[in-house]
Each structure stands twice: as C-alpha cells, then as structure tokens.
Amino acid sequence: MTGPMPFPNIDPVAFELGPIVIRWYALAYLTGLTGGWLLLRRMVPRWPGLGGLTRDDVDDFLLWATFGVVLGGRLGYVLFYKPGYYLSHPLEIVQVWHGGMSFHGGLLGVAVAIWLFARKRKVPLLPFADTIAVVAPIGLFFGRLANFINGELFGRATDVPWAMVFPMGGAVPRHPSQLYEAALEGLVLLVVMAALASRPAVRARPGVLFGTFLMLYGLARFTVEFFREPDPFLGFVWQGATMGQLLSLPMIALGLSVVAYAARRRAVSGTA
C-alpha cells in the first residue's frame, strides 16, 4: 500500500497589493457569484414566466445575492454552530476575516434575497428561484475548492490511496472531503440541474428545479458528511449525526414538498 498523497500546501493568500491581501477564499466567492451572474443573464430572457425580467434586473440582483450569501452565511454560522461563543463575544460576529461561514445560512440568506427582490420587482417567485437554483452549483464548486486550498473542513481518518495529511489535521491521513463536496455539490449537481433545465417541460413547471436543487444538495451534503470530520467544537450532535446532516434533512423534505407542489400546478407557457 502506498503512503498518503501529499497535500499541495497552496498559500491561502493569492496575492498582495501593498496593504491589500487577496485570499483564494475571497476569489472563490467572487468567481462563483460572477459565473452564476453571467449564466443567469443568458438564461433569463428565454425562461418561461419571466417575460418581465431583464438582464439589467439580473445585474441588480447580483448585489442582492452577494449580501444574502455573506450575511446569511455568517449569521448561519453564528446561530447554528457557535451561538454560545458569539453571545459572549458579539463584536466578533462581524469579523468574517477570521473565518466561519455556513452554507445552510447562506442558502437562507439568498432565499430571502430572492423573495425580497421578486416582490420589489414584481417578478414571479418560483420561476426566478428556478433560475437561481440552476446556477448555484457554480458557487458551491469554487467555495469547496477554496476550503481545500485552506486545508480546512477536511475528512475523517482513512487508509484509502488518495488520503492526505492536512496541516491542521494532525499526522493522520484523511479523506479530502472538500474535493468530494466540490464534485458532488458542484460539478455533478451543476450537470444535473443544467440537464433538467434544458427540458422545456421542466422549465414550464415553476418550482421543480428549485425543489430539486434543495433535495439533491441535501442528499449530497448528508452523504459527504459521513467522510467529513465533524467540527471539533461540536462533534456528533445527535445519534451519531453531524450538524451538517441535521441541517440537510429539512432541505431534503422541503425540496420534495416543493417538487410535489410544482408538479400539481398548471404548466406555464413561454419561449423554449
């Protein structure tokens, strides 16, 4: 049996411009948001039920989505993972440069942004949410790659040939679970969502894509958590389940409910 694969030890700092430090993690967020924005601009004009939404509206929504991701992700981490700590250290809540973001919180933040934006611009909610669901895996992919570069959120101890020794994980070879998540939550989910979105019958059922995204992400995250090391300050939360798994179960249930609701509704007409 060969030894563990070497961890690449990439510097988390991509480059520095005088006092300005640009980290790969920030670039991952920027790339994910930009990639989603560009794809969304191409999809929206031809999407059934969104005849009143323009590319300029999509440009405006980019700012809403950014605030939703950052604020929701940070508040989700504070509330879901370390409420006691931040209750005692409230000033550290805004110190996002020290790390600590929650995908589930970011999802809630973007969901609120979608709802507020759709209400303000008088855009049909479910068709708009469907388009966001199609592009969301782009950000997930780059975010997980950034986790890998940072050597954080690594996996459990293992002897598989592709195991790695992470700098913050001790001398034990571990699953590169960040790459598992990048593959499942990012690439695979993007391919599945794009394939479904290419079918006019699916696009004509507002909510099917949004519900499918919730369900498939929840299943992917629940599965990968079996290979990911639980957060040391939490461990296993209940009956051997991690916090990530417990937060994913409502996503799966909600996704199934949304798909079932959408399937019962009348199909909308529009350009294919």
Backbone as a ProteinNet text record, in pm:
[ID]
protein_1_A
[PRIMARY]
MTGPMPFPNIDPVAFELGPIVIRWYALAYLTGLTGGWLLLRRMVPRWPGLGGLTRDDVDDFLLWATFGVVLGGRLGYVLFYKPGYYLSHPLEIVQVWHGGMSFHGGLLGVAVAIWLFARKRKVPLLPFADTIAVVAPIGLFFGRLANFINGELFGRATDVPWAMVFPMGGAVPRHPSQLYEAALEGLVLLVVMAALASRPAVRARPGVLFGTFLMLYGLARFTVEFFREPDPFLGFVWQGATMGQLLSLPMIALGLSVVAYAARRRAVSGTA
[TERTIARY]
85.4	0	88.4	58.1	135.3	94	181.2	153.5	50.6	9.8	-89.8	-36.1	-126.5	-88.9	-46	51.6	94.5	-9	-32.7	-119.9	-43.3	-104.8	-29.2	23	-31.7	15.5	17.6	-94.3	-107.4	-127.6	-58.5	-73.1	-216.5	-288.1	-425.3	-433.9	-322.5	-318.7	-282.8	-374	-348.7	-242.5	-258.5	-157.9	-182	-83.2	-91.3	-59.9	-136.7	-113.1	-92.4	32.5	59.8	-8.2	-93	-161.6	-283.4	-319.9	-438.5	-399.8	-464.5	-438.6	-559	-535.6	-641.8	-625	-724.7	-719.7	-798.4	-757.2	-826.5	-973.5	-1003	-1140.8	-1227.8	-1175.7	-1249.9	-1264.8	-1158.9	-1166.1	-1266.8	-1278.6	-1376	-1517.4	-1547.2	-1679.1	-1703	-1602.5	-1616.4	-1638.5	-1561.4	-1574.1	-1708.9	-1753.7	-1882.6	-1997.7	-1996	-2102.6	-2100.3	-1979.7	-1968.5	-2012	-1968	-2007.5	-2157.7	-2219.2	-2363.6	-2435.4	-2383.8	-2443.7	-2440	-2326.2	-2313.4	-2407.5	-2417.2	-2506.8	-2652.7	-2683.6	-2820.7	-2863.4	-2770.4	-2802	-2840	-2780.8	-2811.8	-2945.4	-2979.8	-3099.6	-3228	-3223.1	-3345.3	-3433.5	-3378.9	-3468.7	-3554.1	-3511.6	-3584.2	-3658.1	-3665.5	-3723.6	-3874.4	-3953.5	-4099.9	-4141.6	-4233.5	-4286	-4205.1	-4093.9	-4009.3	-3999	-4106.4	-4101.4	-4068.8	-4101.2	-4075.8	-3939.1	-3860.4	-3728.8	-3622.5	-3540.6	-3439.1	-3299.4	-3202.9	-3063.4	-3018.8	-3074.5	-3042.2	-3090.6	-3205.9	-3254.4	-3159.3	-3108.1	-3011.9	-2886.2	-2840.5	-2723.5	-2749.5	-2868.4	-2902.3	-2908	-2958.4	-2973.3	-2838.6	-2733.8	-2601.3	-2565.1	-2594.4	-2565	-2651.5	-2778.7	-2868.1	-2816.9	-2776	-2727.2	-2599.6	-2512.2	-2387	-2414.9	-2502.9	-2538.9	-2605.9	-2691.2	-2757.5	-2659.6	-2562.4	-2462.2	-2377.6	-2325.5	-2232.1	-2303	-2413.2	-2483	-2547.1	-2612.2	-2675.3	-2574.2	-2464.5	-2361.7	-2298.9	-2274.6	-2213.5	-2310.8	-2432.9	-2530.5	-2568	-2570.4	-2597.8	-2490.9	-2365.3	-2255.7	-2266.6	-2297.9	-2310.7	-2423.2	-2538.3	-2655.7	-2654.1	-2606.6	-2610.6	-2493.1	-2376.5	-2255.8	-2196.5	-2198	-2132.8	-2217.3	-2343.2	-2426	-2376.8	-2333.3	-2285.3	-2161.2	-2067.7	-1942.7	-1969.6	-2049.2	-2072.9	-2165.1	-2244.5	-2323.1	-2231.9	-2120	-2021.8	-1923.4	-1909.2	-1815	-1887.5	-1987.4	-2069.7	-1992.8	-1885.6	-1810.5	-1740.7	-1719.7	-1651.9	-1744.9	-1874.2	-1967.9	-1932.7	-1888.5	-1859.1	-1719.1	-1638.8	-1500.6	-1495.8	-1553	-1561.8	-1425.4	-1325.8	-1192	-1126.6	-1183.9	-1134.1	-1195.7	-1282	-1344.9	-1477.3	-1550	-1677.1	-1795.4	-1827.8	-1943.9	-2021.2	-2151.7	-2237.9	-2310.4	-2301.1	-2375.4	-2524.5	-2575.2	-2718.4	-2766	-2683.5	-2717.4	-2713.6	-2611.9	-2603.8	-2722.9	-2769.4	-2887.9	-3010	-3027	-3139.6	-3127.9	-3004	-2983.2	-3019.1	-2979.3	-3011.9	-3162	-3223	-3367.4	-3443.1	-3399.7	-3461.9	-3438.9	-3316.8	-3286.2	-3373.9	-3393.4	-3478.8	-3621.5	-3671.8	-3809.3	-3827.6	-3735.2	-3745.7	-3732.6	-3637.6	-3615	-3736.3	-3790.2	-3906.3	-4026.5	-4040.7	-4153.2	-4136.4	-4014.8	-3990.1	-4005.6	-3954	-3959.6	-4084.5	-4173.2	-4295.5	-4263.3	-4168.8	-4126.9	-4188	-4239.8	-4291.3	-4183	-4214.1	-4113.2	-4053.7	-4137	-4084.9	-4003.5	-4047.6	-3960.9	-3825.6	-3825.9	-3699.1	-3610.9	-3671.5	-3595.3	-3538.4	-3611.5	-3561.6	-3431.8	-3428.3	-3307.4	-3188.3	-3212	-3102.7	-3052.7	-3145	-3107	-3015.9	-3036.4	-2953.9	-2810	-2789.2	-2653.3	-2583.1	-2656.2	-2598.3	-2481	-2481.8	-2368.8	-2233.7	-2233.7	-2105.8	-2035.4	-2109.4	-2050.7	-2010.8	-2090.1	-2056.9	-1926	-1906.2	-1783.3	-1660	-1661.3	-1544	-1525.6	-1634.9	-1623.2	-1555.6	-1590.4	-1527.9	-1381.1	-1348.9	-1207.4	-1128.3	-1188.8	-1122.2	-1103.4	-1201.6	-1185.8	-1066.1	-1048.8	-936	-803.5	-797.9	-675.2	-638.1	-739.2	-714.6	-682.1	-701.6	-676.6	-775.7	-895.1	-997.2	-1110.5	-1195.5	-1311.2	-1269.1	-1158	-1104	-1184	-1148.2	-1225.7	-1178.5	-1245.8	-1211.8	-1089.7	-1030.1	-911.7	-947.2	-855.1	-879.4	-747	-753.3	-633.8	-653.1	-748	-766.3	-642.4	-610.3	-486.6	-477.4	-591.2	-589.4	-601.1	-583.4	-587.6	-475.3	-496.4	-397.5	-377.1	-258.7	-229.7	-242.5	-345.9	-371.6	-295.6	-239.9	-159.1	-231.3	-363.2	-438.8	-507.7	-481	-548.4	-459.9	-341.3	-251.4	-177.1	-118	-35.7	-115.7	-246.3	-331.3	-376.9	-362.2	-418	-570.4	-625	-769	-830	-961.9	-1034.7	-1025.1	-996.9	-1007.4	-1154.2	-1229.8	-1375.6	-1417.5	-1331.1	-1363.7	-1377.5	-1291.7	-1298.6	-1421	-1458.8	-1582.7	-1700.4	-1701.1	-1811.4	-1806.9	-1686.4	-1675.3	-1730.4	-1705.3	-1753.7	-1904.9	-1957	-2099.2	-2186.4	-2154.8	-2237.5	-2214.4	-2097.4	-2063.9	-2084.4	-1990.3	-1992	-2112.8	-2134.9	-2245.5	-2379.4	-2398.3	-2524.3	-2544.6	-2437	-2448	-2490.5	-2431.2	-2466.5	-2612.4	-2654.7	-2793.2	-2891.6	-2862.2	-2952.8	-2958.1	-2842.9	-2840.1	-2916.8	-2902.9	-2974.3	-3125.5	-3169.3	-3312	-3363.2	-3281.9	-3323.6	-3332	-3264.8	-3270.2	-3401.8	-3482.9	-3609.6	-3724	-3787.9	-3897.6	-4007.5	-4036.3	-4142.8	-4107.7	-3979.6	-3936	-3941.3	-3891.7	-3894.4	-4036.6	-4130.8	-4269.2	-4340.3	-4273.3	-4330.3	-4253.6	-4291.3	-4217.2	-4205.9	-4083.8	-4058	-3991.3	-4003.1	-3942.7	-3790.9	-3728.8	-3582.4	-3535.5	-3605.1	-3568	-3580.1	-3692	-3709.8	-3607.9	-3576	-3476.6	-3339.6	-3305.6	-3177.1	-3170.7	-3274.4	-3275.4	-3259.1	-3333	-3331.7	-3195.5	-3140.5	-3015	-2896.6	-2896.1	-2787.9	-2794.4	-2914.1	-2927.9	-2878.5	-2911.2	-2865.8	-2713.9	-2657.8	-2512.8	-2440.1	-2486.2	-2421.2	-2435.5	-2553.8	-2576.5	-2480.3	-2458.9	-2370.1	-2224.9	-2178.4	-2037.4	-2003	-2100.5	-2074.2	-2025.5	-2053.1	-2001.5	-1849.8	-1793.6	-1649.7	-1580.2	-1655.9	-1600.1	-1586.2	-1476.1	-1452.5	-1550.4	-1622.4	-1714.4	-1638.3	-1704.9	-1642.5	-1599	-1472.6	-1421.4	-1496.8	-1554.8	-1626.1	-1769.1	-1813.4	-1947.5	-1947	-1858.9	-1859.1	-1987.9	-2028.4	-2154.6	-2266.7	-2366.5	-2467.3	-2575.6	-2625.5	-2735.9	-2732.9	-2727.1	-2733.3	-2631.3	-2511	-2406.1	-2415.7	-2510.9	-2527	-2454.5	-2402.5	-2334.6	-2434.8	-2391.2	-2477	-2512.1	-2414.9	-2441.7	-2550.8	-2552.4	-2656.7	-2793.2	-2795.8	-2923.7	-2981.7	-2895.5	-2943.9	-2986	-2932.8	-2966.4	-3100.3	-3142.2	-3269.8	-3389	-3402.1	-3513.2	-3504.9	-3382.3	-3367.6	-3427.4	-3396.9	-3448.2	-3600.4	-3654.9	-3800.9	-3866.4	-3808.3	-3864	-3855.4	-3742.5	-3726.7	-3831.8	-3856.6	-3960.2	-4097	-4124.9	-4254.2	-4272.5	-4166.6	-4175.7	-4196.4	-4123.1	-4139.3	-4281.7	-4333.6	-4469.7	-4571.9	-4550.3	-4640.3	-4634.7	-4512.6	-4495.9	-4556.1	-4545.6	-4597.8	-4749.9	-4815.4	-4961.9	-5014.8	-4927.6	-4973.5	-4978.7	-5053.9	-5066.5	-4932.2	-4893.4	-4770.5	-4785.6	-4673.4	-4675	-4625.8	-4665.7	-4620.7	-4510.4	-4430	-4320.4	-4226	-4118.9	-4020.5	-3943.3	-3905.9	-3834.8	-3685.8
-120.1	0	124.3	218.1	341.5	433.6	528.7	623.5	725.7	814.9	917	1013.9	1070.7	1169.2	1298	1368.8	1494.4	1604.1	1677.9	1794.4	1905.3	1974.3	2071	2192.1	2222.1	2336.8	2466.5	2498.1	2623.7	2737	2846.2	2962.5	3014.4	3025	3078.3	3219.5	3292.7	3427.8	3417.7	3460.5	3453.7	3555.3	3681	3783.8	3902	3989.7	4108.4	4232	4335.6	4466	4567.5	4582.5	4669.9	4616	4698	4651.9	4563.5	4552.4	4474.9	4329.2	4240	4096.6	4029.3	3962.9	3893.9	3743.9	3682.1	3539.2	3458.6	3331.6	3244.3	3230	3234	3218.6	3332	3454.2	3568.1	3556.2	3510.4	3492.8	3384.9	3282.5	3175.9	3231.4	3313	3375.7	3463.5	3542.8	3634.1	3557.3	3450.3	3370.6	3301.3	3245	3177.2	3271.8	3389.2	3486.6	3538.8	3565.3	3616.7	3512.3	3387.5	3281	3260	3260.1	3245.9	3361.8	3481.8	3602.5	3596.7	3557.5	3552	3448.2	3331.9	3228.4	3271.2	3337.6	3383.1	3485.4	3572.2	3672.7	3607.4	3492.1	3422.5	3349.7	3300.3	3218.4	3299.5	3409	3480.3	3522.6	3579.6	3627.3	3517.6	3392.3	3284.1	3195.4	3236.5	3149.4	3170.7	3063.3	3077.3	3142.1	3237.9	3301.7	3419	3451.3	3563.5	3669.1	3686.4	3780.4	3922.6	3961.3	4098.4	4120.4	4014.7	4027.6	4051.2	4153.3	4190	4156.9	4169.5	4148.4	4254.6	4375.1	4479.2	4438.9	4373.9	4324.1	4220.3	4133.5	4032	4099.2	4203.9	4278.1	4333.3	4386.6	4440.8	4329.7	4213.3	4105.2	4053.2	4071.5	4024.5	4082.6	4210.9	4273.6	4213.2	4189.6	4128.4	3989.1	3911.5	3776	3778.8	3875	3885.3	3911.7	4005.8	4033.4	3912	3843.1	3725.1	3616	3590.7	3486.8	3522.1	3643.3	3682.5	3696.2	3772.3	3792.5	3663.1	3591.4	3466.1	3362.2	3353.3	3256	3281.8	3409.9	3443.9	3424.3	3474.5	3460.4	3314.4	3237.2	3094.9	3024.6	3060.2	3000.7	3038.5	3164.7	3212.3	3138.9	3125	3067.3	2915.1	2851.9	2706.7	2639.7	2704.5	2635.9	2688.7	2819.3	2873.5	2982.1	2956.8	3063.2	3108	3014	3049.5	3135.6	3100.3	3175.5	3318.9	3335.6	3469.9	3551.3	3484.6	3557.8	3622.9	3555.9	3610.9	3705.2	3693.7	3778.7	3839.7	3923.9	3974.7	4056.4	4123.1	4204.4	4119.2	3991.1	3903.9	3854.9	3881.2	3838.1	3900.4	4025.4	4094.8	4065.2	3992.6	3965.3	3842.6	3857.1	3744.2	3702.1	3789.5	3754.4	3647.2	3619.8	3512.1	3377.8	3376.4	3251.6	3229.5	3128.2	3092.7	3132	3046.5	3068.7	2937.1	2946.8	2829.1	2828.7	2715.6	2708.9	2719.3	2647.6	2649.4	2790.8	2865.8	3004.5	3088.2	3064.3	3135.5	3106.8	2980.5	2944.6	3022.1	3029.5	3106.1	3253.7	3306.5	3446.4	3473.4	3383.6	3400.8	3382.7	3288.9	3268.8	3396	3461.2	3587.4	3693.8	3697.9	3795.1	3771.2	3644.1	3611.7	3659.7	3631.6	3669.1	3820.6	3892.8	4038.3	4100.4	4049	4103.4	4077.9	3955.1	3921.6	4006.9	4031.6	4114	4259.2	4310	4450.7	4473.5	4378.9	4395	4331.1	4275.9	4210.8	4098.8	4015.3	3900.7	3774	3682.3	3556.5	3482.6	3446.7	3395.4	3261.9	3162.5	3028.6	3019.3	3078.6	3074.2	3140.6	3251.3	3318.2	3231	3168.2	3078.5	2960.9	2914	2804.6	2842.8	2964.6	3006.4	3016.7	3065.1	3074.9	2935.7	2840.1	2703.4	2640.3	2676.8	2619.8	2667.6	2793.4	2849.7	2834.8	2804.2	2799.5	2701.5	2584.1	2491.8	2548.7	2652	2712.2	2767.7	2841.9	2896.4	2788.2	2681.7	2571.9	2506.4	2488.4	2424.8	2505.1	2633.5	2715.2	2733.1	2738.7	2750.2	2629.5	2509.6	2388.7	2378	2424.6	2427.2	2519.7	2630.9	2722.2	2657.1	2578.9	2504.5	2410.4	2347	2255.6	2331	2443.1	2523.3	2566.2	2603.2	2645.7	2529.9	2405.9	2289.9	2277.2	2330.7	2329.2	2235.2	2203.5	2116	1984.4	1931	1806.6	1686.2	1569.8	1449.9	1370.1	1258.3	1168.5	1082.9	1024.3	940.4	821.1	786.1	676.7	622.9	505.3	449.7	433.6	506.1	498.7	555.4	508.4	551.1	701.6	769.8	914.5	999.7	936	1010.3	1113.6	1219.5	1326.8	1361.5	1408.7	1460	1611.4	1662.9	1807.2	1875.8	1993.6	2062.5	2082.5	2107.3	2131.1	2005.4	1893	1769.3	1668	1710.8	1617.4	1531.1	1423.1	1336.1	1222.9	1223.6	1113.8	1140.3	1042.3	1059.7	1069.1	1157.7	1183.9	1191	1172.6	1191.9	1338.7	1366.6	1504.5	1537.1	1547.4	1559.1	1688.5	1789.9	1914	1886.5	1797.3	1763.4	1677.4	1593.2	1516.5	1613.3	1714.5	1810.8	1895.2	1933.8	2010.4	1930.3	1798.8	1713.1	1694.4	1656.5	1625.4	1750.6	1843.7	1963.5	2064.1	2053.7	2147.1	2088.6	2005.3	1958	1870.2	1766.7	1674.5	1747.5	1827.8	1899.3	1998.5	2064	2158	2085.6	1969.9	1892.9	1848.1	1798	1751.9	1867.9	1980.5	2095.4	2149.8	2154.5	2203.3	2109.2	1977.7	1881	1894.7	1911.8	1928.9	2061.1	2166.8	2298.1	2302.3	2210.6	2207.5	2149	2092.7	2031.1	2132.5	2169.7	2267.9	2227.8	2099.3	2054.3	2081.3	2075	2102.6	2252.5	2332.5	2477.5	2530.9	2460.6	2505.9	2475.6	2406	2375	2452	2576.9	2659.4	2591.1	2585.4	2526	2391	2320.8	2187.6	2194.7	2289.1	2299.3	2345.7	2441.1	2489	2375.6	2303.7	2192.2	2082.2	2055.3	1952.4	1991.1	2118.6	2164.1	2141.8	2183	2163.8	2016.4	1931.6	1789.4	1726.1	1753.9	1691.8	1745.6	1877.1	1927.7	1863.7	1857.6	1797.4	1654.5	1576.2	1436.9	1429.1	1516	1516.1	1553.9	1658.4	1702.7	1597.5	1538.5	1435.3	1318.7	1280.8	1168.4	1200.4	1316.2	1351.6	1369	1404.5	1421.1	1291.6	1177.3	1050.5	1041.3	1120.9	1120	1243.7	1342.2	1468.6	1466.8	1517	1524.1	1623.5	1582.8	1677.5	1796.2	1907.6	2025.2	1992	2020.9	1979.6	2038.7	2157.5	2219.9	2168.3	2084.5	2027.6	1875.7	1812.6	1668.2	1616.7	1497.4	1441.3	1498.4	1554.8	1632.2	1543.3	1446.6	1364.1	1228.2	1121.1	983.8	959.3	1011.6	991.9	1079.6	1172.6	1262.8	1394.2	1455.5	1584.3	1697.6	1818.2	1934.4	1950.2	1926.3	1936.4	1841.4	1720.5	1624.8	1667	1714.7	1757	1876.4	1968.2	2083.7	2046.1	1934.8	1892.4	1821	1758.1	1684.9	1775.4	1894.2	1982.4	2026.6	2040.9	2077.2	1969.9	1843.7	1733.1	1729.8	1743.1	1740.2	1857.1	1977.6	2094.3	2079.4	2027.4	2007.4	1913.6	1802.7	1708.8	1775.7	1856	1923.6	2023.6	2099	2198.6	2130.4	2021	1948.6	1894.4	1836	1782.9	1894.1	2009.4	2123.4	2171.7	2182.5	2231.8	2136.4	2007	1908.7	1914.3	1961.4	1968.6	2095.6	2194.1	2321.5	2317.5	2411.8	2422.5	2468.9	2409.3	2448.6	2587.5	2662.1	2796.4	2789.8	2885.7	2891.6	2993.9	2981.8	3076.9	3023.8	3097.4	3054.1	2935.7	2848.4	2726.1	2749.6
0	0	0	-88.9	-93.9	19.5	49	155.8	112.1	201.9	167.9	63.1	-14.5	-114.5	-45.2	-100.9	-37.1	-55.2	51.3	41.1	-30.1	-126.9	-207.6	-132.4	-14.9	64.2	-16.3	-76.4	-150.1	-50.3	-71.6	16.3	8.1	121.8	117.7	61.1	63.5	7.3	-140.8	-227.1	-370.2	-412.2	-366.3	-394.2	-301.7	-293.8	-209.5	-292.7	-269.6	-333.6	-223	-179.4	-66.2	58.2	121.8	243	214.2	86.6	49.1	27.6	101.1	91	25.7	-86.8	-159	-136.3	-75.6	-44.8	-148.8	-163.1	-254.9	-217.9	-87.6	-42.6	-96.8	-92.1	-146.3	-297.7	-364.4	-509.1	-546.4	-461.6	-487.7	-482.9	-382	-373.1	-495.8	-531.8	-645	-775	-795.2	-917.7	-924.2	-811.9	-809.6	-838.5	-775.2	-798.3	-941.7	-992.7	-1129.6	-1231.1	-1211.8	-1303.4	-1304.5	-1185.7	-1178.5	-1244.8	-1224.5	-1283.6	-1436.5	-1493.6	-1639.4	-1699.7	-1634.9	-1685.6	-1671.3	-1560.9	-1537.1	-1643.4	-1683.2	-1785.8	-1918.9	-1946.1	-2070.7	-2062.4	-1944.8	-1931.2	-1921.6	-1847.8	-1809.5	-1927.4	-2036.1	-2143.1	-2206.2	-2197.9	-2263.8	-2164.3	-2038.9	-1936.9	-1926.9	-1932.3	-1923.3	-1791.6	-1801.8	-1682.4	-1633.4	-1701.4	-1658.6	-1767.8	-1844	-1955.6	-1915.3	-1791.4	-1749.3	-1689.3	-1672.9	-1610.8	-1718	-1699.7	-1798.3	-1747.1	-1837.2	-1797.3	-1697.8	-1709.3	-1611.2	-1472.1	-1466.1	-1337.4	-1279.9	-1365.8	-1321.3	-1267	-1334.7	-1287.2	-1146.4	-1124.3	-992.8	-887.9	-926.7	-829.6	-780.7	-858.6	-815.3	-679.8	-658	-529.8	-419.1	-448.6	-350.7	-311.6	-412.1	-386.3	-302.9	-330.9	-254.8	-107.7	-80.6	58.7	122.7	47.6	101.4	138.7	51.6	77.7	199.3	201.9	307.9	442.5	445.3	571.6	621.2	530.4	570.3	612.3	537	570.7	706.8	734.7	863.2	979.1	963.7	1071.6	1093.2	984.9	998.5	1079.5	1054.7	1131.6	1279.2	1303.2	1441.5	1514.1	1449.9	1515.4	1518.6	1410.7	1403	1473.1	1471.5	1514.5	1646	1667.6	1787.5	1854.3	1882.2	1940.9	2077.3	2160.7	2294.1	2289.8	2201.8	2191.9	2147.7	2042	1989.9	2079.1	2160.6	2259.3	2361.4	2391.1	2484.1	2417.1	2283.7	2209.1	2088.7	2110.6	1999.8	1897	1938	1842	1736.7	1765.7	1669.3	1559.6	1573.6	1470.4	1335.8	1336.9	1211.1	1159.2	1233.5	1193.8	1102.4	983.5	890.9	838	848.9	800.2	887.2	1003.3	1088.3	1051.7	950	907.1	976.7	926.1	986.7	900.3	801.7	715.9	707.3	698.2	689.7	556.2	483.5	357.8	382.7	482.1	506.7	541.2	615	642.4	516.3	431.6	305.1	215.9	217.5	140	187.4	318.4	372.4	335.1	339.7	303.3	158.7	68.2	-73.6	-96.2	-23	-36.4	1.6	108.9	148.3	41.4	-13.3	-118.7	-241.4	-279.3	-393.9	-368.4	-249.6	-216.6	-216.9	-154.1	-148.1	-287.1	-365.2	-499	-588.1	-582.8	-665.1	-626.6	-498	-452.3	-497.2	-485.6	-521.6	-671.9	-752	-898.1	-959.9	-875.3	-922.5	-1022.1	-983.4	-1063.3	-1003.5	-1083.4	-1029.5	-950.9	-828.2	-736.1	-779.3	-805.7	-832.7	-962.6	-1073.3	-1192.1	-1168.2	-1094.6	-1064.5	-975.6	-875.2	-788.1	-866.5	-967.7	-1051	-1121.4	-1176.1	-1247.9	-1153.2	-1032.5	-935.3	-897.6	-885.8	-849.9	-954.9	-1081.1	-1188.4	-1178	-1141.1	-1141.2	-1005.6	-899.9	-765.6	-751.7	-817.7	-800.9	-843	-926.2	-965.4	-842.3	-760.1	-638	-540	-530.6	-440.1	-480.2	-609	-657.6	-617.9	-647.5	-616.3	-466	-391.7	-246.7	-184.3	-231	-177.4	-218.6	-338.2	-376.5	-283.6	-245.3	-152.5	-16.2	29.4	155.1	146.9	30.9	13	16.3	-53.7	-54.4	87.4	165	303.5	396.1	349.5	434	548	529.9	634.8	596.4	693.4	669.7	605.2	652.9	596.6	646.7	591.2	617.7	737.9	756.8	866.9	830.3	931.4	910.8	822.1	731.9	638.5	586.2	522.9	459.7	309.1	250.1	105.1	36	-84.3	-150.7	-174.7	-184.7	-212.6	-85.1	30	156.1	160.8	238.3	250.9	397.7	428.8	562.9	556.7	620.4	617.8	731.2	705.4	806.9	939.1	933.9	1056.9	1108.8	1043.2	1081.4	1149.8	1195.9	1261.8	1161.4	1209.1	1124.4	1061.1	1079.4	1032.7	889.1	797.2	662.1	667.4	587	592.7	452.3	448.4	323.2	280.4	153.2	103.7	76.4	183	169.5	100.5	104.2	32.6	-118	-169.9	-311.9	-341.6	-247	-265.1	-278.9	-192.4	-195.3	-322.2	-364.2	-488.8	-605.9	-605.1	-713.8	-707.2	-590.1	-578.9	-577.2	-486.8	-470.5	-582.4	-647.1	-752.9	-891.3	-936.2	-1074.7	-1105.8	-1024.2	-1052.7	-1047	-942.8	-928.6	-1042.6	-1087.1	-1199	-1326.4	-1352.6	-1472.7	-1466.6	-1351.8	-1337.2	-1354.9	-1289.3	-1298.9	-1441.5	-1508.4	-1646.3	-1739	-1716.3	-1799.6	-1781	-1656	-1630.6	-1689.1	-1674.2	-1723.3	-1875	-1942.8	-2089.4	-2140.4	-2051.1	-2091.5	-2075.6	-2184.4	-2176	-2078	-2068.4	-1978.2	-1832.6	-1800	-1663	-1635.5	-1729.2	-1711.1	-1699.9	-1761.2	-1759.3	-1627.6	-1536.5	-1406	-1298.7	-1271.8	-1175.8	-1039.3	-990.2	-860	-866.6	-980.4	-990.7	-975.9	-1043.4	-1037.1	-899.7	-842.3	-708.7	-606.6	-610.7	-519	-541.6	-667.9	-699.2	-645.5	-659.1	-605.3	-454.6	-382.4	-237.2	-201.5	-268.9	-239.3	-269.5	-388	-428	-348.6	-321.1	-237.7	-99.3	-42.4	89.5	92	-10.8	-17.6	-33	-118	-138.7	-10.2	55.6	178.8	289	301.8	402.1	381.3	254.9	223.3	253	209.1	227	374.7	456.8	599.6	665.3	604.4	657.3	640.2	550.6	524.3	580.4	623	669.8	822	871	1015.2	1078	1181.8	1245.5	1304.3	1314.2	1373.9	1516.2	1551.5	1682.6	1800.5	1783.1	1894	1906.8	1806.7	1812.6	1823	1741.9	1736.5	1673.2	1713.7	1665.8	1752.3	1686.1	1757	1817.4	1738.3	1785.8	1717.3	1795.3	1744.2	1632.2	1650.3	1551.2	1428.4	1426.3	1312.2	1338.4	1233.8	1244.3	1225.9	1257.9	1237.8	1090.1	1001.5	858.4	813.5	868.9	832.8	886.1	1010	1067.4	992.1	947.8	872.6	730.8	679.1	543.5	536.9	645.3	643	610.8	674.4	635	489.5	435.6	294.6	204.7	236.3	155.6	161.2	282.5	298.5	226.3	239.4	172.9	21.3	-27.3	-170.7	-226.9	-158.5	-202.2	-203.9	-101.8	-93.2	-206.8	-237.9	-345.1	-480.1	-504.9	-631.3	-643.6	-534.5	-537.7	-562.9	-499.6	-519.5	-664.1	-718.5	-855.1	-957	-931.1	-1025.3	-1035	-930.6	-929.8	-995.9	-1014.5	-1068.9	-1221.4	-1275	-1420.4	-1480	-1591.8	-1659.3	-1717.5	-1718.2	-1776.2	-1919.2	-1998.6	-2138.1	-2150.9	-2253.4	-2275	-2378.8	-2405	-2502.8	-2451.8	-2543.3	-2505.5	-2507.6
[MASK]
++++++++++++++++++++++++++++++++++++++++++++++++++++++++++++++++++++++++++++++++++++++++++++++++++++++++++++++++++++++++++++++++++++++++++++++++++++++++++++++++++++++++++++++++++++++++++++++++++++++++++++++++++++++++++++++++++++++++++++++++++++++++++++++++++++++++++++++++

